[in-house]
Each structure stands twice: as structure tokens, then as C-alpha cells.
Amino acid sequence: MSIKRYFVPIESAQLHVRRVGEGPAVILLHPSPQSSSFSIPMALKLAAQGFTAIAVDLPGYGLSDPLVGGYPKGLDHDHGLDPYLPPFVQLLDALGLEKAVFYGNATGAELSHIFAFNHPNRVAVAMLDTAGHNPDDEVDKLTDGYFPDTTPKRDGGHLLTYWDMVRFLSIYAPWQFTDKAHRLPVDQPPADKVHEKLIEYLRAGQNYADAYRPAFYTAKGNLIGRLKVPATLTRWEGKANIAEIDALIEYGLPPNFTVLRPGPSMDQRLDASVDYLVQNYKAIGVPAPAQPRQIDSAVKRLQKMWIDVPGGQMLARVCMAGTGRPILGLHDPAGSSKRLESILAPFIGKHPVIAIDNPTSGESDKLLKREDISIEAYARYAIAALDALGIKEVDVIGRYSGGQVAMEMSAQRPGLVKHIGQLGVMIFSDAERADLLANYTPSIAPQWDGSHLVTAWAIIRDMNLFWPWYNRTKAGVIARDVSIDGPTLHPRVEDLLKMGDAYQNAYAASFNYPMAEKLKQLKVPCLVADLPGSGTYNRIAMAKAVAPQIATADLTEDAASWGVVFDRFFAS
């Protein structure tokens, strides 16, 4: 039984969900600042017992859009989670659910009881896992220093702030209190697991505390005790700080609550809630309707969607409003479709637009083993994605290796690609290729001390300063104005960290692609464009020398104008 990911359109935004199973709906809500991936084990258990598990990324977390207009300021503690209630009403409406079970962990548990109190007619059962009771004055102490500033800095130091916080969450509780009294008697997770949590923080971004902070304050008996719907509280023996759960029980719960008391294992914890639902709700619950469409085709902005391809799913950013031939965007070796948004902006509403994350890049499934990454494989998956969308022909804009993928698509499926616009061209001499393969992609595998974050940041920063980035000599200087501020570099580093050492294989695939030979054979009109002064600008002349039939263009510093250059070429 496999979990499928979808996006659900709500008012001016999208929520991201993972869905599995058939039967009555159970909405699963995760802790902050994590995502619905946290809920996968519970989702599979529910599906196995005849439920439809719908694990949701809270607004602003995972892949869900942030709250429309942002998180409002000035809310009092008791109402700090109220801004998250309308999106869940809209979610239930969009899913065709009159009511559902709400099962939440930590922040998810707090949102579950707040939602059930405000919308009791939409909640069949409110299930609170990892909920407790803490008076406001105690929470003030707990949260003092809990949410450090993570504004991107030019030196990348904010990444180490993230790492320190995520690592110490499993050493102390609260993590910032580093005395014996707050030390946790648990094993330290390996570096790759800490890294996975770090990525969830990066997805949430600088506003990671928006739902996280108020959830501390809504964990108190006077708010939880207001519930009138059937409810459960899980007192799990394996919880390190179980005292706050006991404090909630001691505070007093109304008779509509059932306290579940599972043993110390994770399976026991999850099975207790599943067993409760099987015994008390399954027979009376209404089966969930089919999943609705992921996008609003009339909306003139990029929306996210999952495309089913052989072996899994690929993430795409699409806008289907517009007429004429669709525009396909393909990203660079260590990037994602998000990097293409500004380039594709001129086409929004004019032509249908599709930008995809390559398999094993961005947010797409890891459909390729590292050793199987190639330009040819990327092209096969891009074609499969277009087939799934029913698209018969496209014009393509490709950043660096994205242009190679477009060329390969034209060879694998003649007639599919009508024009290719290449932003930068990956063509090298044998000596240059050998040097790049030896030096361009050092390992960024997670290290216990977070040092891989410094390496990743330095690579991306120096890509803007030198060509190749490791040639930090006078001869390697990129002679143009460059942006190396924190907010500019951070999204690129985030893409790199999501990909990990698979980026080595992606770059190797691009460096090894027989570009000169493929350009000579190319039958599709092709425009190669680049910025004068960029490290790869002189590659245009190399490409033109081997393929005189291609067109070339110089780009300006205004990235918003690049799409216009390609638009004119596609129309010619």
C-alpha cells in the first residue's frame, strides 16, 4: 500500500497532503516545524485497518503555502493558533468531507483541540498525542531562547544555528537549557537523521515559529477541557517529558475524554489510537470521497502539483492558464523548478507553463539511484511527466544541464520539443572536463558537527565569485556584479542540501554528456544565451563553432527580462 502526495487548492493557496487507504477519513497533523512525513507510520497503520489517512502539511510548513497575508501579529496566547482554522475548514470542504477524525502530535494536537472546539460539527473525534498542561508563566520560561533568529547571513552562519538547535533537541528539553536537570536520557541520532530534521526547518523558513510558538501556550487544561466532541489523550510511557501529560490528567479532563495508556514502544503508541478508532468509530464513519483536482486551471500563477510517473511522483510548478504551445522549464544539476520561476514569469497567463524537479532533485521522489543519474534518464522522466499531463509538444527553457535534457528529449521523442532555449551551455574541452570531474563536487554528506553545511554554503557562494568555483585565483575571477547576500544564496544552498551527494552524479552526467556531438546532430531550433562576464559566457562561442545553426544571445543583468528573450525566439 503506497502513499500518494497531492496538493489541495484552498482559497488563494494550496495545502500539501499525503494520502493512503480507503474508508473513513482521519486527518493527521504533525509537530512543528516538521511536515506530513512525520505522520507516515501512523498513516500506514490506519490504512491497514480500513481508514483513509490524510496527513497534512500545516500552512507554511513542508510544501504547504504559508497563511495568506502571513501570520497576524498581536494575538493573545489563547488564540495564537486561530489563524490556522480557516484553512482546515477550506480543506474539509475541498475534500468533500462533512467531518473527520483529527489526530495530532504536539503542535498538531494543539491545533486539533482548537479546531474541534471552534468547529465541533466538523470533527468526529479529536485525538491528542503529545499534549500536556503548562501555565503561561512556565511557558514563558520554556520558550525563552527557544526560537533563535535564522535570517540568512552572507557567511552561512544561520545554517549552524539551525544545526545547533536541531541537534540539541535530542540532548536537552528544552534544547536551550544545557544543565543536568534538562538532559535527556536518549541516544543521539546519527548525522543523517539530524540533517533530515534540518531540511524540515529549511522548508518552513524564517517563520518556522509561527505555529510552533503559540502551540506551547495552548497546551493547558482550561483550553483542552472545553472540548465537547469525543476525544482521546495519549499517555505514552516512552515520552521523555511525560510529566506535562500527567499534569494535564491531574488538572482534570471532561468525561468525553478517553486516556490511552500505551507501553513504551512506538508501535504501542500508534496502535493504541488505531485500536480506539477501530472499536469506536470505524463502523459509523463515512468513507472519504476521491481526491479532488490538485490545481485550479484558471488561476494565472504558478501552482504546485504531483505528477505520477513510473516508480513514483515528480513535483511540478505549473500554470495551465494561457493558450498555444506549453513552455517546459528544466533546471540545472543541483537546482529545482523553483529556480525557474522568475525566468518563466513572462509566460504566465500567456502560455501553459510547466517546470519540473528532476527525479532525485528538489522535492521529486528519489526515482534514480545515484549511479543511474544521467541526462538520458532525466529526459525519459521529463517525457513521462509530459505524457501524464497529456502534452504533445513543448518549447523548452533549460538552465545549463536543463538544456542538455531538452536536447535528449528531442532525440528520444522526435516532434515533442519544438524549440530549445539554453541558459548557459555545458560544453568543455577534454582537459576542462577532467578538471571539473576531479574538483567540482566535493562531498556534502552530513557530518555530526554540521561542517557539511559550511562546505555547501561555500560552494554556492564561490560559484558566484569564481569560475570554476574552486579556482580562487585572479584568473578565475568572475568580472561582473554578483549577489552573495544571504537571502540570495540561501535557496540555492537549500536545493543543494536536499539533493546531497547525488549532486556529484548530476554534475558528472552533465560534464560527460557529449555536448559538441549532440549539438551537431540537433535538428530543433536552439538559442544559447548567457550573461556577458559570467564564468560560462565564453562557452557560447564554443557551441557556435561546433553548431553554426544555433542562435545566440546576450542577456542583461535583469533576470526578469530573460524569459522575454526566449519568448521572442519561440515566436520566430
TORLUMVEX-751516 format. One record per residue (C-alpha): x, y, z; residue number from 1. Coordinates in steps of 0.1 Angstrom, whole numbers, always signed. Example, Ala and Ser with C-alpha at 12.3 -4.5 7.8 and 13.67 -1.06 7.14 Angstrom:
BEGIN
PT    c1    c2    c3 resi
PT  +123   -45   +78    1
PT  +137   -11   +71    2
This chain:
BEGIN
PT    c1    c2    c3 resi
PT    +0    +0    +0    1
PT   +17   +32   -12    2
PT   +12   +68    +0    3
PT    +4   +93   -27    4
PT   +11  +130   -24    5
PT   -13  +157   -36    6
PT   -19  +194   -34    7
PT   -54  +206   -24    8
PT   -65  +241   -36    9
PT   -80  +263    -9   10
PT   -87  +300   -10   11
PT   -56  +316   -28   12
PT   -33  +289   -16   13
PT   -26  +251   -17   14
PT   -22  +226   +11   15
PT    +1  +196    +7   16
PT   -12  +162   +18   17
PT    -1  +126   +19   18
PT   -30  +102   +14   19
PT   -33   +64   +17   20
PT   -61   +39   +22   21
PT   -99   +38   +18   22
PT  -126   +43   +44   23
PT  -135   +70   +70   24
PT  -111  +100   +69   25
PT   -85  +106   +96   26
PT   -67  +140   +93   27
PT   -31  +137  +106   28
PT   -14  +168  +119   29
PT   +23  +170  +126   30
PT   +45  +187  +152   31
PT   +63  +219  +143   32
PT   +83  +226  +123   33
PT   +81  +193  +106   34
PT   +57  +181   +79   35
PT   +33  +153   +70   36
PT   +63  +130   +65   37
PT   +63  +127  +103   38
PT   +28  +111  +101   39
PT   +37   +84   +76   40
PT   +40   +55  +101   41
PT    +5   +63  +116   42
PT    -9   +68   +81   43
PT    +1   +33   +71   44
PT   -13   +17  +102   45
PT   -46   +35   +97   46
PT   -48   +25   +61   47
PT   -42   -12   +70   48
PT   -72   -10   +93   49
PT   -96    +4   +68   50
PT   -93   +42   +71   51
PT   -83   +69   +47   52
PT   -53   +86   +62   53
PT   -48  +122   +51   54
PT   -16  +137   +65   55
PT   -15  +174   +60   56
PT   +14  +199   +60   57
PT    +3  +228   +82   58
PT    +2  +262   +63   59
PT   +38  +274   +60   60
PT   +53  +240   +68   61
PT   +65  +212   +45   62
PT   +52  +221   +10   63
PT   +20  +239   +20   64
PT   +17  +275   +11   65
PT   +20  +300   +41   66
PT   -10  +316   +56   67
PT   -25  +341   +31   68
PT   -13  +375   +42   69
PT   +12  +360   +67   70
PT    +8  +352  +104   71
PT   -10  +381  +121   72
PT    +8  +398  +149   73
PT    -6  +408  +183   74
PT   -28  +377  +191   75
PT   -31  +367  +227   76
PT   -18  +333  +238   77
PT   -52  +316  +239   78
PT   -59  +325  +202   79
PT   -24  +321  +187   80
PT   -35  +291  +166   81
PT   -68  +306  +154   82
PT   -53  +318  +120   83
PT   -48  +282  +111   84
PT   -85  +273  +115   85
PT   -99  +287   +82   86
PT   -75  +267   +60   87
PT   -87  +235   +76   88
PT  -124  +244   +71   89
PT  -115  +250   +35   90
PT   -95  +217   +33   91
PT  -125  +197   +46   92
PT  -148  +215   +20   93
PT  -123  +208    -8   94
PT  -120  +172    +1   95
PT  -158  +168    +3   96
PT  -157  +158   +40   97
PT  -185  +169   +63   98
PT  -164  +157   +92   99
PT  -133  +137  +100  100
PT  -112  +124  +128  101
PT   -84  +148  +137  102
PT   -53  +132  +151  103
PT   -24  +155  +161  104
PT   +10  +153  +176  105
PT   +24  +183  +196  106
PT   +15  +214  +175  107
PT    -9  +191  +156  108
PT   -26  +181  +188  109
PT   -30  +217  +199  110
PT   -45  +226  +165  111
PT   -68  +195  +167  112
PT   -83  +206  +200  113
PT   -86  +243  +190  114
PT  -102  +233  +157  115
PT  -126  +208  +175  116
PT  -137  +235  +199  117
PT  -144  +261  +172  118
PT  -159  +237  +147  119
PT  -173  +207  +166  120
PT  -196  +198  +137  121
PT  -166  +191  +115  122
PT  -147  +168  +140  123
PT  -158  +132  +147  124
PT  -131  +125  +172  125
PT  -102  +148  +185  126
PT   -72  +127  +192  127
PT   -44  +144  +211  128
PT   -10  +127  +211  129
PT   +18  +146  +229  130
PT    -4  +172  +246  131
PT    +0  +185  +281  132
PT    -6  +213  +306  133
PT   +18  +242  +311  134
PT    +7  +275  +327  135
PT   +17  +306  +307  136
PT   +44  +317  +332  137
PT   +60  +283  +328  138
PT   +58  +285  +290  139
PT   +75  +319  +292  140
PT  +105  +303  +308  141
PT  +104  +273  +284  142
PT  +104  +294  +253  143
PT  +130  +320  +264  144
PT  +157  +314  +238  145
PT  +138  +285  +222  146
PT  +134  +302  +188  147
PT  +166  +318  +176  148
PT  +168  +342  +146  149
PT  +176  +323  +114  150
PT  +178  +352   +90  151
PT  +202  +341   +62  152
PT  +236  +356   +66  153
PT  +263  +361   +39  154
PT  +287  +338   +59  155
PT  +261  +310   +62  156
PT  +262  +311  +100  157
PT  +225  +308  +102  158
PT  +228  +272   +90  159
PT  +249  +263  +120  160
PT  +222  +280  +142  161
PT  +197  +256  +127  162
PT  +221  +226  +132  163
PT  +228  +235  +168  164
PT  +191  +238  +176  165
PT  +181  +206  +158  166
PT  +209  +185  +173  167
PT  +203  +198  +208  168
PT  +166  +190  +206  169
PT  +176  +154  +213  170
PT  +201  +163  +241  171
PT  +181  +187  +263  172
PT  +145  +195  +269  173
PT  +140  +224  +263  174
PT  +170  +223  +240  175
PT  +185  +256  +250  176
PT  +187  +247  +288  177
PT  +221  +229  +289  178
PT  +221  +218  +325  179
PT  +219  +184  +341  180
PT  +183  +188  +351  181
PT  +172  +191  +315  182
PT  +194  +164  +299  183
PT  +175  +137  +280  184
PT  +185  +101  +286  185
PT  +183   +91  +249  186
PT  +207   +81  +221  187
PT  +220  +109  +199  188
PT  +206  +105  +164  189
PT  +231   +99  +136  190
PT  +241  +129  +114  191
PT  +218  +119   +85  192
PT  +187  +119  +108  193
PT  +196  +153  +122  194
PT  +201  +165   +87  195
PT  +166  +153   +77  196
PT  +151  +174  +105  197
PT  +172  +204   +95  198
PT  +157  +202   +60  199
PT  +122  +205   +75  200
PT  +133  +237   +93  201
PT  +146  +250   +59  202
PT  +113  +242   +43  203
PT   +95  +262   +70  204
PT  +120  +290   +66  205
PT  +125  +320   +89  206
PT   +88  +318  +100  207
PT   +93  +283  +114  208
PT   +80  +295  +148  209
PT   +46  +309  +136  210
PT   +26  +278  +147  211
PT   +53  +264  +169  212
PT   +54  +292  +195  213
PT   +16  +295  +201  214
PT   +13  +258  +204  215
PT   +33  +259  +237  216
PT    +7  +283  +251  217
PT   -24  +264  +240  218
PT   -12  +233  +258  219
PT   -32  +239  +290  220
PT   -61  +223  +307  221
PT   -86  +251  +306  222
PT   -85  +252  +268  223
PT   -83  +214  +262  224
PT  -111  +208  +287  225
PT  -135  +229  +266  226
PT  -140  +201  +241  227
PT  -174  +186  +237  228
PT  -167  +161  +209  229
PT  -153  +126  +216  230
PT  -117  +129  +224  231
PT   -86  +109  +234  232
PT   -54  +118  +252  233
PT   -23   +95  +247  234
PT    -2   +90  +278  235
PT   +28   +72  +261  236
PT   +52   +56  +285  237
PT   +81   +63  +261  238
PT   +77  +101  +262  239
PT  +108  +117  +278  240
PT   +89  +146  +295  241
PT   +58  +127  +304  242
PT   +52  +149  +334  243
PT   +33  +176  +314  244
PT    +8  +149  +302  245
PT    +4  +138  +338  246
PT    -2  +174  +347  247
PT   -30  +176  +322  248
PT   -46  +145  +336  249
PT   -43  +158  +371  250
PT   -57  +191  +360  251
PT   -89  +172  +351  252
PT  -104  +162  +318  253
PT  -142  +161  +310  254
PT  -160  +127  +306  255
PT  -159  +128  +268  256
PT  -121  +121  +270  257
PT  -105   +87  +270  258
PT   -70   +84  +282  259
PT   -50   +59  +262  260
PT   -20   +44  +281  261
PT    +2   +26  +256  262
PT   +36   +10  +265  263
PT   +70   +24  +257  264
PT   +74   +13  +221  265
PT   +64   +35  +191  266
PT   +42    +7  +177  267
PT   +23    +5  +210  268
PT   +19   +43  +210  269
PT    +4   +43  +175  270
PT   -16   +11  +178  271
PT   -35   +24  +209  272
PT   -51   +52  +188  273
PT   -58   +30  +158  274
PT   -74    +4  +181  275
PT   -96   +31  +196  276
PT  -108   +42  +162  277
PT  -115    +6  +151  278
PT  -136    -1  +182  279
PT  -154   +33  +184  280
PT  -156   +50  +150  281
PT  -149   +27  +120  282
PT  -184   +13  +118  283
PT  -201   +46  +118  284
PT  -176   +67   +98  285
PT  -185   +77   +62  286
PT  -159   +67   +35  287
PT  -139   +96   +22  288
PT  -146  +108   -14  289
PT  -120  +106   -41  290
PT   -91  +131   -41  291
PT  -100  +164   -59  292
PT   -80  +181   -86  293
PT   -47  +195   -75  294
PT   -48  +228   -93  295
PT   -72  +255  -105  296
PT   -65  +256  -142  297
PT   -80  +291  -145  298
PT   -55  +307  -120  299
PT   -28  +328  -135  300
PT    +0  +320  -111  301
PT   +23  +290  -107  302
PT    +8  +262   -86  303
PT   +24  +230   -74  304
PT   +13  +196   -83  305
PT   +25  +160   -82  306
PT   +28  +141  -114  307
PT   +26  +103  -114  308
PT   +55   +87  -133  309
PT   +68   +51  -134  310
PT   +80   +43   -99  311
PT   +68   +74   -80  312
PT   +60  +111   -83  313
PT   +77  +142   -96  314
PT   +70  +177   -83  315
PT   +60  +203  -109  316
PT   +52  +240  -107  317
PT   +25  +247  -133  318
PT    +2  +273  -147  319
PT   -23  +259  -172  320
PT   -39  +293  -180  321
PT   -30  +306  -214  322
PT   -30  +294  -250  323
PT    -6  +280  -276  324
PT   +23  +257  -271  325
PT   +33  +250  -235  326
PT   +66  +261  -221  327
PT   +86  +235  -202  328
PT  +113  +246  -177  329
PT  +142  +224  -168  330
PT  +167  +232  -140  331
PT  +204  +230  -135  332
PT  +223  +200  -119  333
PT  +219  +210   -83  334
PT  +188  +232   -86  335
PT  +150  +228   -87  336
PT  +120  +241  -105  337
PT  +118  +269   -80  338
PT  +149  +284   -96  339
PT  +130  +289  -128  340
PT  +101  +310  -115  341
PT  +115  +344  -125  342
PT  +125  +332  -159  343
PT   +91  +317  -166  344
PT   +72  +347  -152  345
PT   +67  +364  -187  346
PT   +48  +333  -199  347
PT   +23  +331  -170  348
PT   -12  +335  -184  349
PT    +1  +337  -219  350
PT   +11  +301  -225  351
PT    +7  +270  -203  352
PT   +39  +266  -181  353
PT   +53  +235  -166  354
PT   +86  +234  -145  355
PT   +96  +200  -131  356
PT  +120  +189  -104  357
PT  +143  +162  -119  358
PT  +140  +128  -102  359
PT  +162  +128   -71  360
PT  +163  +166   -72  361
PT  +143  +193   -54  362
PT  +112  +176   -39  363
PT  +107  +148   -65  364
PT  +109  +112   -54  365
PT  +143   +96   -54  366
PT  +134   +77   -86  367
PT  +171   +72   -97  368
PT  +199   +56   -78  369
PT  +229   +78   -78  370
PT  +247   +56  -103  371
PT  +217   +57  -127  372
PT  +216   +95  -129  373
PT  +222  +106  -165  374
PT  +209  +132  -190  375
PT  +192  +104  -208  376
PT  +174   +92  -177  377
PT  +163  +128  -168  378
PT  +149  +131  -204  379
PT  +129   +99  -201  380
PT  +113  +111  -169  381
PT  +105  +145  -183  382
PT   +88  +128  -213  383
PT   +69  +106  -189  384
PT   +57  +137  -169  385
PT   +45  +154  -201  386
PT   +27  +122  -212  387
PT   +10  +120  -178  388
PT    -2  +156  -184  389
PT   -13  +148  -220  390
PT   +10  +173  -235  391
PT   +21  +166  -271  392
PT   +46  +193  -278  393
PT   +66  +220  -259  394
PT   +91  +247  -262  395
PT  +118  +243  -235  396
PT  +139  +267  -214  397
PT  +168  +248  -198  398
PT  +193  +261  -173  399
PT  +227  +246  -181  400
PT  +221  +208  -179  401
PT  +184  +215  -184  402
PT  +193  +224  -220  403
PT  +210  +191  -224  404
PT  +179  +173  -211  405
PT  +159  +192  -237  406
PT  +182  +181  -265  407
PT  +180  +145  -253  408
PT  +142  +147  -252  409
PT  +142  +159  -288  410
PT  +162  +128  -297  411
PT  +142  +103  -277  412
PT  +108  +116  -288  413
PT  +111  +134  -322  414
PT   +84  +161  -326  415
PT   +79  +167  -289  416
PT  +103  +196  -285  417
PT   +98  +224  -310  418
PT  +123  +250  -297  419
PT  +151  +249  -271  420
PT  +163  +279  -252  421
PT  +195  +272  -233  422
PT  +205  +295  -204  423
PT  +242  +287  -203  424
PT  +257  +258  -222  425
PT  +277  +229  -207  426
PT  +304  +223  -234  427
PT  +340  +217  -224  428
PT  +374  +206  -237  429
PT  +387  +172  -226  430
PT  +411  +188  -202  431
PT  +385  +211  -187  432
PT  +361  +181  -183  433
PT  +387  +161  -164  434
PT  +395  +191  -141  435
PT  +358  +196  -134  436
PT  +351  +160  -126  437
PT  +380  +159  -102  438
PT  +373  +191   -83  439
PT  +338  +205   -88  440
PT  +317  +184   -64  441
PT  +333  +176   -30  442
PT  +312  +156    -6  443
PT  +285  +173   +14  444
PT  +274  +142   +32  445
PT  +260  +150   +67  446
PT  +287  +153   +94  447
PT  +280  +151  +131  448
PT  +293  +187  +137  449
PT  +274  +203  +108  450
PT  +305  +211   +89  451
PT  +289  +199   +56  452
PT  +267  +229   +58  453
PT  +297  +252   +57  454
PT  +310  +233   +27  455
PT  +277  +236    +9  456
PT  +274  +273   +16  457
PT  +310  +280    +4  458
PT  +305  +261   -28  459
PT  +273  +280   -38  460
PT  +288  +314   -27  461
PT  +320  +309   -46  462
PT  +301  +298   -77  463
PT  +291  +334   -80  464
PT  +327  +346   -75  465
PT  +350  +323   -95  466
PT  +349  +300  -125  467
PT  +352  +272  -118  468
PT  +343  +280   -82  469
PT  +374  +263   -68  470
PT  +397  +283   -90  471
PT  +401  +311   -64  472
PT  +428  +329   -83  473
PT  +430  +361  -103  474
PT  +424  +341  -135  475
PT  +392  +326  -121  476
PT  +375  +359  -111  477
PT  +340  +365  -125  478
PT  +342  +400  -137  479
PT  +306  +412  -131  480
PT  +284  +423  -102  481
PT  +273  +393   -83  482
PT  +248  +387   -55  483
PT  +263  +369   -25  484
PT  +239  +381    +2  485
PT  +223  +356   +25  486
PT  +188  +357   +11  487
PT  +200  +352   -25  488
PT  +223  +323   -17  489
PT  +201  +305    +8  490
PT  +175  +290   -17  491
PT  +203  +276   -38  492
PT  +220  +261    -8  493
PT  +187  +246    +3  494
PT  +183  +229   -31  495
PT  +219  +215   -28  496
PT  +214  +202    +7  497
PT  +181  +185    -3  498
PT  +200  +166   -31  499
PT  +230  +157   -10  500
PT  +259  +139   -26  501
PT  +236  +129   -56  502
PT  +246  +163   -69  503
PT  +280  +148   -77  504
PT  +264  +123  -101  505
PT  +241  +150  -116  506
PT  +271  +173  -124  507
PT  +292  +143  -137  508
PT  +263  +134  -160  509
PT  +263  +169  -174  510
PT  +301  +172  -177  511
PT  +302  +138  -195  512
PT  +273  +145  -219  513
PT  +288  +146  -255  514
PT  +276  +182  -260  515
PT  +296  +190  -291  516
PT  +284  +159  -309  517
PT  +248  +164  -298  518
PT  +248  +200  -309  519
PT  +260  +190  -343  520
PT  +231  +164  -346  521
PT  +204  +188  -332  522
PT  +175  +193  -356  523
PT  +155  +215  -333  524
PT  +159  +254  -334  525
PT  +181  +263  -305  526
PT  +190  +296  -288  527
PT  +220  +296  -264  528
PT  +221  +327  -242  529
PT  +243  +338  -213  530
PT  +254  +369  -193  531
PT  +285  +387  -206  532
PT  +311  +384  -179  533
PT  +297  +352  -164  534
PT  +321  +322  -159  535
PT  +304  +303  -187  536
PT  +299  +331  -212  537
PT  +328  +320  -235  538
PT  +310  +286  -239  539
PT  +286  +303  -263  540
PT  +315  +307  -289  541
PT  +325  +271  -284  542
PT  +289  +259  -290  543
PT  +286  +281  -321  544
PT  +318  +268  -335  545
PT  +306  +232  -335  546
PT  +270  +240  -344  547
PT  +268  +271  -366  548
PT  +230  +266  -370  549
PT  +222  +276  -334  550
PT  +212  +312  -324  551
PT  +229  +331  -296  552
PT  +220  +360  -274  553
PT  +235  +381  -246  554
PT  +214  +385  -215  555
PT  +212  +416  -193  556
PT  +215  +417  -155  557
PT  +177  +419  -152  558
PT  +167  +383  -148  559
PT  +131  +392  -154  560
PT  +140  +400  -190  561
PT  +154  +366  -198  562
PT  +121  +350  -204  563
PT  +113  +378  -229  564
PT  +144  +369  -249  565
PT  +133  +333  -251  566
PT   +97  +342  -259  567
PT  +108  +362  -290  568
PT  +128  +332  -301  569
PT  +100  +307  -297  570
PT   +77  +330  -317  571
PT  +102  +334  -345  572
